[in-house]
């Protein structure tokens, strides 16, 4: 996901996933910290970087596990 707004400077990007850090006047700073910790628990990855010349890019990596055809379904 990306945007073309003003983006983040290097200092903001470093702190963006810290609990209670916010870039919004009325923000609590919990959303991205919670989201990232849930993702890490499941082996996923969330990163942020500048979208030059403006904006921010959030990248989500979701690993997958190959299931063999003769293996029982994880739903059973």
PDB file with SEQRES, HELIX, SHEET and CRYST1 records, atoms N, CA, C and O in Angstrom:
SEQRES   1 A   76  UNK UNK UNK UNK UNK UNK UNK UNK UNK UNK UNK UNK UNK          
SEQRES   2 A   76  UNK UNK UNK UNK UNK UNK UNK UNK UNK UNK UNK UNK UNK          
SEQRES   3 A   76  UNK UNK UNK UNK UNK UNK UNK UNK UNK UNK UNK UNK UNK          
SEQRES   4 A   76  UNK UNK UNK UNK UNK UNK UNK UNK UNK UNK UNK UNK UNK          
SEQRES   5 A   76  UNK UNK UNK UNK UNK UNK UNK UNK UNK UNK UNK UNK UNK          
SEQRES   6 A   76  UNK UNK UNK UNK UNK UNK UNK UNK UNK UNK UNK                  
HELIX    1 AA1 UNK A   10  UNK A   15  1                                   6    
HELIX    2 AA2 UNK A   31  UNK A   41  1                                  11    
SHEET    1 AA1 2 UNK A  45  UNK A  50  0                                        
SHEET    2 AA1 2 UNK A  56  UNK A  61 -1                                        
CRYST1    1.000    1.000    1.000  90.00  90.00  90.00 P 1           1          
ATOM      1  N   UNK A   1       0.859  -1.147   0.000  1.00  0.00           N  
ATOM      2  CA  UNK A   1       0.000   0.000   0.000  1.00  0.00           C  
ATOM      3  C   UNK A   1       0.914   1.220   0.000  1.00  0.00           C  
ATOM      4  O   UNK A   1       1.933   1.231   0.690  1.00  0.00           O  
ATOM      5  N   UNK A   2       0.558   2.244  -0.766  1.00  0.00           N  
ATOM      6  CA  UNK A   2       1.366   3.463  -0.779  1.00  0.00           C  
ATOM      7  C   UNK A   2       0.457   4.670  -0.949  1.00  0.00           C  
ATOM      8  O   UNK A   2      -0.707   4.552  -1.329  1.00  0.00           O  
ATOM      9  N   UNK A   3       1.020   5.821  -0.659  1.00  0.00           N  
ATOM     10  CA  UNK A   3       0.288   7.066  -0.844  1.00  0.00           C  
ATOM     11  C   UNK A   3       1.211   8.084  -1.481  1.00  0.00           C  
ATOM     12  O   UNK A   3       2.399   7.826  -1.671  1.00  0.00           O  
ATOM     13  N   UNK A   4       0.666   9.233  -1.807  1.00  0.00           N  
ATOM     14  CA  UNK A   4       1.482  10.292  -2.413  1.00  0.00           C  
ATOM     15  C   UNK A   4       1.377  11.582  -1.616  1.00  0.00           C  
ATOM     16  O   UNK A   4       1.567  12.670  -2.161  1.00  0.00           O  
ATOM     17  N   UNK A   5       1.074  11.464  -0.318  1.00  0.00           N  
ATOM     18  CA  UNK A   5       0.998  12.620   0.562  1.00  0.00           C  
ATOM     19  C   UNK A   5       2.423  13.091   0.874  1.00  0.00           C  
ATOM     20  O   UNK A   5       3.346  12.788   0.118  1.00  0.00           O  
ATOM     21  N   UNK A   6       2.610  13.808   1.947  1.00  0.00           N  
ATOM     22  CA  UNK A   6       3.921  14.377   2.275  1.00  0.00           C  
ATOM     23  C   UNK A   6       4.940  13.327   2.684  1.00  0.00           C  
ATOM     24  O   UNK A   6       6.142  13.561   2.561  1.00  0.00           O  
ATOM     25  N   UNK A   7       4.494  12.181   3.165  1.00  0.00           N  
ATOM     26  CA  UNK A   7       5.422  11.109   3.538  1.00  0.00           C  
ATOM     27  C   UNK A   7       6.009  11.293   4.916  1.00  0.00           C  
ATOM     28  O   UNK A   7       5.581  12.154   5.685  1.00  0.00           O  
ATOM     29  N   UNK A   8       6.996  10.473   5.214  1.00  0.00           N  
ATOM     30  CA  UNK A   8       7.661  10.487   6.515  1.00  0.00           C  
ATOM     31  C   UNK A   8       9.131  10.801   6.342  1.00  0.00           C  
ATOM     32  O   UNK A   8       9.744  10.415   5.347  1.00  0.00           O  
ATOM     33  N   UNK A   9       9.695  11.503   7.311  1.00  0.00           N  
ATOM     34  CA  UNK A   9      11.146  11.679   7.273  1.00  0.00           C  
ATOM     35  C   UNK A   9      11.794  10.450   7.921  1.00  0.00           C  
ATOM     36  O   UNK A   9      11.093   9.602   8.475  1.00  0.00           O  
ATOM     37  N   UNK A  10      13.104  10.350   7.856  1.00  0.00           N  
ATOM     38  CA  UNK A  10      13.821   9.175   8.363  1.00  0.00           C  
ATOM     39  C   UNK A  10      13.557   8.939   9.854  1.00  0.00           C  
ATOM     40  O   UNK A  10      13.403   7.794  10.280  1.00  0.00           O  
ATOM     41  N   UNK A  11      13.504  10.009  10.643  1.00  0.00           N  
ATOM     42  CA  UNK A  11      13.256   9.885  12.081  1.00  0.00           C  
ATOM     43  C   UNK A  11      11.872   9.303  12.342  1.00  0.00           C  
ATOM     44  O   UNK A  11      11.718   8.422  13.188  1.00  0.00           O  
ATOM     45  N   UNK A  12      10.870   9.790  11.623  1.00  0.00           N  
ATOM     46  CA  UNK A  12       9.512   9.269  11.799  1.00  0.00           C  
ATOM     47  C   UNK A  12       9.430   7.799  11.392  1.00  0.00           C  
ATOM     48  O   UNK A  12       8.804   7.003  12.092  1.00  0.00           O  
ATOM     49  N   UNK A  13      10.039   7.437  10.298  1.00  0.00           N  
ATOM     50  CA  UNK A  13       9.995   6.052   9.820  1.00  0.00           C  
ATOM     51  C   UNK A  13      10.619   5.098  10.837  1.00  0.00           C  
ATOM     52  O   UNK A  13      10.121   3.988  11.025  1.00  0.00           O  
ATOM     53  N   UNK A  14      11.700   5.515  11.493  1.00  0.00           N  
ATOM     54  CA  UNK A  14      12.355   4.680  12.504  1.00  0.00           C  
ATOM     55  C   UNK A  14      11.434   4.428  13.697  1.00  0.00           C  
ATOM     56  O   UNK A  14      11.470   3.346  14.284  1.00  0.00           O  
ATOM     57  N   UNK A  15      10.623   5.396  14.058  1.00  0.00           N  
ATOM     58  CA  UNK A  15       9.797   5.315  15.268  1.00  0.00           C  
ATOM     59  C   UNK A  15       8.356   4.893  15.003  1.00  0.00           C  
ATOM     60  O   UNK A  15       7.602   4.677  15.953  1.00  0.00           O  
ATOM     61  N   UNK A  16       7.964   4.775  13.780  1.00  0.00           N  
ATOM     62  CA  UNK A  16       6.574   4.584  13.408  1.00  0.00           C  
ATOM     63  C   UNK A  16       5.897   3.396  14.087  1.00  0.00           C  
ATOM     64  O   UNK A  16       4.698   3.452  14.360  1.00  0.00           O  
ATOM     65  N   UNK A  17       6.635   2.327  14.363  1.00  0.00           N  
ATOM     66  CA  UNK A  17       6.043   1.131  14.953  1.00  0.00           C  
ATOM     67  C   UNK A  17       6.205   1.071  16.476  1.00  0.00           C  
ATOM     68  O   UNK A  17       5.854   0.066  17.096  1.00  0.00           O  
ATOM     69  N   UNK A  18       6.730   2.131  17.076  1.00  0.00           N  
ATOM     70  CA  UNK A  18       6.843   2.193  18.535  1.00  0.00           C  
ATOM     71  C   UNK A  18       5.476   2.480  19.148  1.00  0.00           C  
ATOM     72  O   UNK A  18       4.706   3.288  18.629  1.00  0.00           O  
ATOM     73  N   UNK A  19       5.190   1.806  20.258  1.00  0.00           N  
ATOM     74  CA  UNK A  19       3.935   2.066  20.966  1.00  0.00           C  
ATOM     75  C   UNK A  19       3.902   3.520  21.448  1.00  0.00           C  
ATOM     76  O   UNK A  19       4.898   4.031  21.961  1.00  0.00           O  
ATOM     77  N   UNK A  20       2.784   4.163  21.286  1.00  0.00           N  
ATOM     78  CA  UNK A  20       2.498   5.537  21.711  1.00  0.00           C  
ATOM     79  C   UNK A  20       3.157   6.614  20.855  1.00  0.00           C  
ATOM     80  O   UNK A  20       3.031   7.798  21.168  1.00  0.00           O  
ATOM     81  N   UNK A  21       3.859   6.239  19.782  1.00  0.00           N  
ATOM     82  CA  UNK A  21       4.386   7.249  18.860  1.00  0.00           C  
ATOM     83  C   UNK A  21       3.316   7.520  17.804  1.00  0.00           C  
ATOM     84  O   UNK A  21       2.788   6.583  17.205  1.00  0.00           O  
ATOM     85  N   UNK A  22       2.997   8.777  17.573  1.00  0.00           N  
ATOM     86  CA  UNK A  22       1.982   9.123  16.584  1.00  0.00           C  
ATOM     87  C   UNK A  22       2.422  10.329  15.766  1.00  0.00           C  
ATOM     88  O   UNK A  22       3.182  11.175  16.237  1.00  0.00           O  
ATOM     89  N   UNK A  23       1.934  10.390  14.547  1.00  0.00           N  
ATOM     90  CA  UNK A  23       2.164  11.551  13.694  1.00  0.00           C  
ATOM     91  C   UNK A  23       0.891  12.373  13.559  1.00  0.00           C  
ATOM     92  O   UNK A  23       0.864  13.375  12.844  1.00  0.00           O  
ATOM     93  N   UNK A  24      -0.173  11.943  14.253  1.00  0.00           N  
ATOM     94  CA  UNK A  24      -1.473  12.625  14.180  1.00  0.00           C  
ATOM     95  C   UNK A  24      -1.713  13.438  15.448  1.00  0.00           C  
ATOM     96  O   UNK A  24      -1.322  13.010  16.534  1.00  0.00           O  
ATOM     97  N   UNK A  25      -2.351  14.605  15.330  1.00  0.00           N  
ATOM     98  CA  UNK A  25      -2.599  15.444  16.502  1.00  0.00           C  
ATOM     99  C   UNK A  25      -3.414  14.742  17.592  1.00  0.00           C  
ATOM    100  O   UNK A  25      -3.160  14.958  18.777  1.00  0.00           O  
ATOM    101  N   UNK A  26      -4.374  13.919  17.220  1.00  0.00           N  
ATOM    102  CA  UNK A  26      -5.214  13.249  18.203  1.00  0.00           C  
ATOM    103  C   UNK A  26      -4.998  11.739  18.213  1.00  0.00           C  
ATOM    104  O   UNK A  26      -5.851  10.998  18.702  1.00  0.00           O  
ATOM    105  N   UNK A  27      -3.881  11.279  17.686  1.00  0.00           N  
ATOM    106  CA  UNK A  27      -3.616   9.845  17.619  1.00  0.00           C  
ATOM    107  C   UNK A  27      -3.100   9.292  18.939  1.00  0.00           C  
ATOM    108  O   UNK A  27      -2.511  10.011  19.746  1.00  0.00           O  
ATOM    109  N   UNK A  28      -3.334   7.992  19.144  1.00  0.00           N  
ATOM    110  CA  UNK A  28      -2.850   7.324  20.353  1.00  0.00           C  
ATOM    111  C   UNK A  28      -1.513   6.622  20.104  1.00  0.00           C  
ATOM    112  O   UNK A  28      -0.772   6.356  21.051  1.00  0.00           O  
ATOM    113  N   UNK A  29      -1.200   6.323  18.852  1.00  0.00           N  
ATOM    114  CA  UNK A  29       0.064   5.673  18.551  1.00  0.00           C  
ATOM    115  C   UNK A  29       0.075   4.187  18.849  1.00  0.00           C  
ATOM    116  O   UNK A  29       1.137   3.618  19.102  1.00  0.00           O  
ATOM    117  N   UNK A  30      -1.068   3.555  18.823  1.00  0.00           N  
ATOM    118  CA  UNK A  30      -1.126   2.120  19.144  1.00  0.00           C  
ATOM    119  C   UNK A  30      -1.369   1.246  17.916  1.00  0.00           C  
ATOM    120  O   UNK A  30      -0.950   0.088  17.898  1.00  0.00           O  
ATOM    121  N   UNK A  31      -2.030   1.768  16.902  1.00  0.00           N  
ATOM    122  CA  UNK A  31      -2.460   0.973  15.760  1.00  0.00           C  
ATOM    123  C   UNK A  31      -1.356   0.192  15.070  1.00  0.00           C  
ATOM    124  O   UNK A  31      -1.438  -1.032  14.971  1.00  0.00           O  
ATOM    125  N   UNK A  32      -0.333   0.871  14.595  1.00  0.00           N  
ATOM    126  CA  UNK A  32       0.736   0.188  13.867  1.00  0.00           C  
ATOM    127  C   UNK A  32       1.576  -0.695  14.780  1.00  0.00           C  
ATOM    128  O   UNK A  32       2.062  -1.739  14.346  1.00  0.00           O  
ATOM    129  N   UNK A  33       1.755  -0.300  16.026  1.00  0.00           N  
ATOM    130  CA  UNK A  33       2.525  -1.127  16.970  1.00  0.00           C  
ATOM    131  C   UNK A  33       1.808  -2.455  17.210  1.00  0.00           C  
ATOM    132  O   UNK A  33       2.440  -3.512  17.219  1.00  0.00           O  
ATOM    133  N   UNK A  34       0.500  -2.402  17.403  1.00  0.00           N  
ATOM    134  CA  UNK A  34      -0.281  -3.624  17.624  1.00  0.00           C  
ATOM    135  C   UNK A  34      -0.310  -4.464  16.359  1.00  0.00           C  
ATOM    136  O   UNK A  34      -0.095  -5.675  16.412  1.00  0.00           O  
ATOM    137  N   UNK A  35      -0.570  -3.836  15.235  1.00  0.00           N  
ATOM    138  CA  UNK A  35      -0.652  -4.543  13.962  1.00  0.00           C  
ATOM    139  C   UNK A  35       0.648  -5.286  13.669  1.00  0.00           C  
ATOM    140  O   UNK A  35       0.631  -6.459  13.296  1.00  0.00           O  
ATOM    141  N   UNK A  36       1.773  -4.596  13.842  1.00  0.00           N  
ATOM    142  CA  UNK A  36       3.061  -5.221  13.554  1.00  0.00           C  
ATOM    143  C   UNK A  36       3.359  -6.378  14.512  1.00  0.00           C  
ATOM    144  O   UNK A  36       3.889  -7.403  14.083  1.00  0.00           O  
ATOM    145  N   UNK A  37       3.030  -6.236  15.793  1.00  0.00           N  
ATOM    146  CA  UNK A  37       3.308  -7.314  16.744  1.00  0.00           C  
ATOM    147  C   UNK A  37       2.464  -8.550  16.427  1.00  0.00           C  
ATOM    148  O   UNK A  37       2.947  -9.674  16.570  1.00  0.00           O  
ATOM    149  N   UNK A  38       1.221  -8.364  16.002  1.00  0.00           N  
ATOM    150  CA  UNK A  38       0.388  -9.505  15.604  1.00  0.00           C  
ATOM    151  C   UNK A  38       0.990 -10.185  14.383  1.00  0.00           C  
ATOM    152  O   UNK A  38       1.070 -11.412  14.325  1.00  0.00           O  
ATOM    153  N   UNK A  39       1.406  -9.399  13.422  1.00  0.00           N  
ATOM    154  CA  UNK A  39       2.006  -9.963  12.202  1.00  0.00           C  
ATOM    155  C   UNK A  39       3.271 -10.744  12.530  1.00  0.00           C  
ATOM    156  O   UNK A  39       3.457 -11.850  12.022  1.00  0.00           O  
ATOM    157  N   UNK A  40       4.142 -10.192  13.367  1.00  0.00           N  
ATOM    158  CA  UNK A  40       5.389 -10.870  13.718  1.00  0.00           C  
ATOM    159  C   UNK A  40       5.122 -12.185  14.437  1.00  0.00           C  
ATOM    160  O   UNK A  40       5.855 -13.155  14.246  1.00  0.00           O  
ATOM    161  N   UNK A  41       4.085 -12.227  15.257  1.00  0.00           N  
ATOM    162  CA  UNK A  41       3.715 -13.451  15.961  1.00  0.00           C  
ATOM    163  C   UNK A  41       3.394 -14.574  14.971  1.00  0.00           C  
ATOM    164  O   UNK A  41       3.639 -15.747  15.252  1.00  0.00           O  
ATOM    165  N   UNK A  42       2.854 -14.210  13.832  1.00  0.00           N  
ATOM    166  CA  UNK A  42       2.474 -15.198  12.815  1.00  0.00           C  
ATOM    167  C   UNK A  42       3.555 -15.399  11.748  1.00  0.00           C  
ATOM    168  O   UNK A  42       3.332 -16.105  10.765  1.00  0.00           O  
ATOM    169  N   UNK A  43       4.709 -14.789  11.938  1.00  0.00           N  
ATOM    170  CA  UNK A  43       5.800 -14.949  10.981  1.00  0.00           C  
ATOM    171  C   UNK A  43       5.692 -14.038   9.775  1.00  0.00           C  
ATOM    172  O   UNK A  43       6.400 -14.239   8.788  1.00  0.00           O  
ATOM    173  N   UNK A  44       4.820 -13.038   9.833  1.00  0.00           N  
ATOM    174  CA  UNK A  44       4.654 -12.089   8.745  1.00  0.00           C  
ATOM    175  C   UNK A  44       5.572 -10.889   8.984  1.00  0.00           C  
ATOM    176  O   UNK A  44       6.206 -10.784  10.034  1.00  0.00           O  
ATOM    177  N   UNK A  45       5.638  -9.993   8.008  1.00  0.00           N  
ATOM    178  CA  UNK A  45       6.534  -8.845   8.132  1.00  0.00           C  
ATOM    179  C   UNK A  45       5.857  -7.586   7.596  1.00  0.00           C  
ATOM    180  O   UNK A  45       5.206  -7.621   6.552  1.00  0.00           O  
ATOM    181  N   UNK A  46       6.011  -6.490   8.307  1.00  0.00           N  
ATOM    182  CA  UNK A  46       5.494  -5.185   7.898  1.00  0.00           C  
ATOM    183  C   UNK A  46       6.647  -4.192   7.925  1.00  0.00           C  
ATOM    184  O   UNK A  46       7.305  -4.023   8.951  1.00  0.00           O  
ATOM    185  N   UNK A  47       6.889  -3.534   6.791  1.00  0.00           N  
ATOM    186  CA  UNK A  47       7.970  -2.549   6.709  1.00  0.00           C  
ATOM    187  C   UNK A  47       7.420  -1.254   6.111  1.00  0.00           C  
ATOM    188  O   UNK A  47       6.344  -1.236   5.513  1.00  0.00           O  
ATOM    189  N   UNK A  48       8.167  -0.193   6.285  1.00  0.00           N  
ATOM    190  CA  UNK A  48       7.793   1.109   5.746  1.00  0.00           C  
ATOM    191  C   UNK A  48       9.018   1.740   5.103  1.00  0.00           C  
ATOM    192  O   UNK A  48      10.142   1.572   5.576  1.00  0.00           O  
ATOM    193  N   UNK A  49       8.781   2.471   4.010  1.00  0.00           N  
ATOM    194  CA  UNK A  49       9.869   3.202   3.357  1.00  0.00           C  
ATOM    195  C   UNK A  49       9.286   4.381   2.587  1.00  0.00           C  
ATOM    196  O   UNK A  49       8.080   4.449   2.351  1.00  0.00           O  
ATOM    197  N   UNK A  50      10.141   5.287   2.210  1.00  0.00           N  
ATOM    198  CA  UNK A  50       9.704   6.469   1.473  1.00  0.00           C  
ATOM    199  C   UNK A  50       9.267   6.085   0.062  1.00  0.00           C  
ATOM    200  O   UNK A  50       9.843   5.191  -0.558  1.00  0.00           O  
ATOM    201  N   UNK A  51       8.245   6.772  -0.432  1.00  0.00           N  
ATOM    202  CA  UNK A  51       7.782   6.626  -1.807  1.00  0.00           C  
ATOM    203  C   UNK A  51       8.249   7.864  -2.548  1.00  0.00           C  
ATOM    204  O   UNK A  51       7.503   8.834  -2.686  1.00  0.00           O  
ATOM    205  N   UNK A  52       9.480   7.829  -3.021  1.00  0.00           N  
ATOM    206  CA  UNK A  52      10.087   9.019  -3.647  1.00  0.00           C  
ATOM    207  C   UNK A  52       9.337   9.418  -4.909  1.00  0.00           C  
ATOM    208  O   UNK A  52       8.983   8.541  -5.698  1.00  0.00           O  
ATOM    209  N   UNK A  53       9.086  10.679  -5.131  1.00  0.00           N  
ATOM    210  CA  UNK A  53       9.564  11.822  -4.368  1.00  0.00           C  
ATOM    211  C   UNK A  53       8.635  12.211  -3.221  1.00  0.00           C  
ATOM    212  O   UNK A  53       9.000  13.061  -2.409  1.00  0.00           O  
ATOM    213  N   UNK A  54       7.428  11.605  -3.129  1.00  0.00           N  
ATOM    214  CA  UNK A  54       6.497  11.960  -2.055  1.00  0.00           C  
ATOM    215  C   UNK A  54       5.775  10.715  -1.596  1.00  0.00           C  
ATOM    216  O   UNK A  54       5.578   9.777  -2.368  1.00  0.00           O  
ATOM    217  N   UNK A  55       5.385  10.708  -0.351  1.00  0.00           N  
ATOM    218  CA  UNK A  55       4.541   9.644   0.162  1.00  0.00           C  
ATOM    219  C   UNK A  55       5.290   8.565   0.911  1.00  0.00           C  
ATOM    220  O   UNK A  55       6.481   8.687   1.201  1.00  0.00           O  
ATOM    221  N   UNK A  56       4.563   7.509   1.217  1.00  0.00           N  
ATOM    222  CA  UNK A  56       5.082   6.414   2.032  1.00  0.00           C  
ATOM    223  C   UNK A  56       4.593   5.091   1.454  1.00  0.00           C  
ATOM    224  O   UNK A  56       3.474   5.004   0.948  1.00  0.00           O  
ATOM    225  N   UNK A  57       5.426   4.074   1.531  1.00  0.00           N  
ATOM    226  CA  UNK A  57       5.057   2.735   1.092  1.00  0.00           C  
ATOM    227  C   UNK A  57       5.104   1.803   2.294  1.00  0.00           C  
ATOM    228  O   UNK A  57       6.123   1.721   2.980  1.00  0.00           O  
ATOM    229  N   UNK A  58       4.012   1.104   2.550  1.00  0.00           N  
ATOM    230  CA  UNK A  58       3.956   0.058   3.558  1.00  0.00           C  
ATOM    231  C   UNK A  58       3.954  -1.275   2.816  1.00  0.00           C  
ATOM    232  O   UNK A  58       3.125  -1.499   1.935  1.00  0.00           O  
ATOM    233  N   UNK A  59       4.875  -2.148   3.172  1.00  0.00           N  
ATOM    234  CA  UNK A  59       4.944  -3.463   2.535  1.00  0.00           C  
ATOM    235  C   UNK A  59       4.615  -4.544   3.553  1.00  0.00           C  
ATOM    236  O   UNK A  59       5.128  -4.549   4.672  1.00  0.00           O  
ATOM    237  N   UNK A  60       3.749  -5.457   3.137  1.00  0.00           N  
ATOM    238  CA  UNK A  60       3.343  -6.580   3.976  1.00  0.00           C  
ATOM    239  C   UNK A  60       3.825  -7.853   3.302  1.00  0.00           C  
ATOM    240  O   UNK A  60       3.532  -8.085   2.129  1.00  0.00           O  
ATOM    241  N   UNK A  61       4.560  -8.679   4.034  1.00  0.00           N  
ATOM    242  CA  UNK A  61       5.023  -9.965   3.523  1.00  0.00           C  
ATOM    243  C   UNK A  61       4.354 -11.071   4.324  1.00  0.00           C  
ATOM    244  O   UNK A  61       4.486 -11.135   5.546  1.00  0.00           O  
ATOM    245  N   UNK A  62       3.635 -11.939   3.624  1.00  0.00           N  
ATOM    246  CA  UNK A  62       2.927 -13.046   4.243  1.00  0.00           C  
ATOM    247  C   UNK A  62       3.510 -14.352   3.708  1.00  0.00           C  
ATOM    248  O   UNK A  62       3.241 -14.718   2.564  1.00  0.00           O  
ATOM    249  N   UNK A  63       4.303 -15.061   4.512  1.00  0.00           N  
ATOM    250  CA  UNK A  63       4.871 -16.321   4.022  1.00  0.00           C  
ATOM    251  C   UNK A  63       3.762 -17.365   3.880  1.00  0.00           C  
ATOM    252  O   UNK A  63       2.748 -17.318   4.576  1.00  0.00           O  
ATOM    253  N   UNK A  64       3.977 -18.288   2.981  1.00  0.00           N  
ATOM    254  CA  UNK A  64       3.002 -19.356   2.845  1.00  0.00           C  
ATOM    255  C   UNK A  64       3.699 -20.689   3.037  1.00  0.00           C  
ATOM    256  O   UNK A  64       4.910 -20.813   2.860  1.00  0.00           O  
ATOM    257  N   UNK A  65       2.910 -21.670   3.400  1.00  0.00           N  
ATOM    258  CA  UNK A  65       3.437 -23.004   3.636  1.00  0.00           C  
ATOM    259  C   UNK A  65       2.825 -23.928   2.598  1.00  0.00           C  
ATOM    260  O   UNK A  65       1.607 -23.970   2.426  1.00  0.00           O  
ATOM    261  N   UNK A  66       3.678 -24.662   1.914  1.00  0.00           N  
ATOM    262  CA  UNK A  66       3.199 -25.600   0.907  1.00  0.00           C  
ATOM    263  C   UNK A  66       2.626 -26.822   1.612  1.00  0.00           C  
ATOM    264  O   UNK A  66       3.257 -27.384   2.507  1.00  0.00           O  
ATOM    265  N   UNK A  67       1.440 -27.226   1.209  1.00  0.00           N  
ATOM    266  CA  UNK A  67       0.784 -28.403   1.776  1.00  0.00           C  
ATOM    267  C   UNK A  67       0.818 -29.501   0.726  1.00  0.00           C  
ATOM    268  O   UNK A  67       0.365 -29.301  -0.401  1.00  0.00           O  
ATOM    269  N   UNK A  68       1.350 -30.655   1.089  1.00  0.00           N  
ATOM    270  CA  UNK A  68       1.422 -31.782   0.163  1.00  0.00           C  
ATOM    271  C   UNK A  68       0.025 -32.309  -0.130  1.00  0.00           C  
ATOM    272  O   UNK A  68      -0.854 -32.247   0.729  1.00  0.00           O  
ATOM    273  N   UNK A  69      -0.186 -32.826  -1.334  1.00  0.00           N  
ATOM    274  CA  UNK A  69      -1.501 -33.296  -1.764  1.00  0.00           C  
ATOM    275  C   UNK A  69      -2.044 -34.418  -0.887  1.00  0.00           C  
ATOM    276  O   UNK A  69      -3.256 -34.512  -0.694  1.00  0.00           O  
ATOM    277  N   UNK A  70      -1.167 -35.276  -0.347  1.00  0.00           N  
ATOM    278  CA  UNK A  70      -1.640 -36.393   0.447  1.00  0.00           C  
ATOM    279  C   UNK A  70      -1.704 -36.064   1.943  1.00  0.00           C  
ATOM    280  O   UNK A  70      -2.030 -36.932   2.753  1.00  0.00           O  
ATOM    281  N   UNK A  71      -1.397 -34.831   2.309  1.00  0.00           N  
ATOM    282  CA  UNK A  71      -1.463 -34.419   3.713  1.00  0.00           C  
ATOM    283  C   UNK A  71      -2.907 -34.104   4.083  1.00  0.00           C  
ATOM    284  O   UNK A  71      -3.672 -33.626   3.245  1.00  0.00           O  
ATOM    285  N   UNK A  72      -3.281 -34.366   5.324  1.00  0.00           N  
ATOM    286  CA  UNK A  72      -4.635 -34.005   5.752  1.00  0.00           C  
ATOM    287  C   UNK A  72      -4.822 -32.486   5.708  1.00  0.00           C  
ATOM    288  O   UNK A  72      -3.884 -31.728   5.957  1.00  0.00           O  
ATOM    289  N   UNK A  73      -6.002 -32.069   5.401  1.00  0.00           N  
ATOM    290  CA  UNK A  73      -6.322 -30.638   5.359  1.00  0.00           C  
ATOM    291  C   UNK A  73      -6.199 -30.042   6.747  1.00  0.00           C  
ATOM    292  O   UNK A  73      -6.629 -30.675   7.711  1.00  0.00           O  
ATOM    293  N   UNK A  74      -5.626 -28.839   6.898  1.00  0.00           N  
ATOM    294  CA  UNK A  74      -5.510 -28.215   8.217  1.00  0.00           C  
ATOM    295  C   UNK A  74      -6.880 -27.889   8.837  1.00  0.00           C  
ATOM    296  O   UNK A  74      -6.972 -27.617  10.034  1.00  0.00           O  
ATOM    297  N   UNK A  75      -7.925 -27.919   8.028  1.00  0.00           N  
ATOM    298  CA  UNK A  75      -9.258 -27.604   8.529  1.00  0.00           C  
ATOM    299  C   UNK A  75      -9.954 -28.819   9.139  1.00  0.00           C  
ATOM    300  O   UNK A  75     -11.025 -28.673   9.728  1.00  0.00           O  
ATOM    301  N   UNK A  76      -9.370 -30.022   9.013  1.00  0.00           N  
ATOM    302  CA  UNK A  76     -10.015 -31.246   9.513  1.00  0.00           C  
ATOM    303  C   UNK A  76      -9.336 -31.747  10.758  1.00  0.00           C  
ATOM    304  O   UNK A  76      -9.744 -32.766  11.316  1.00  0.00           O  
TER     305      UNK A  76                                                      
END                                                                             
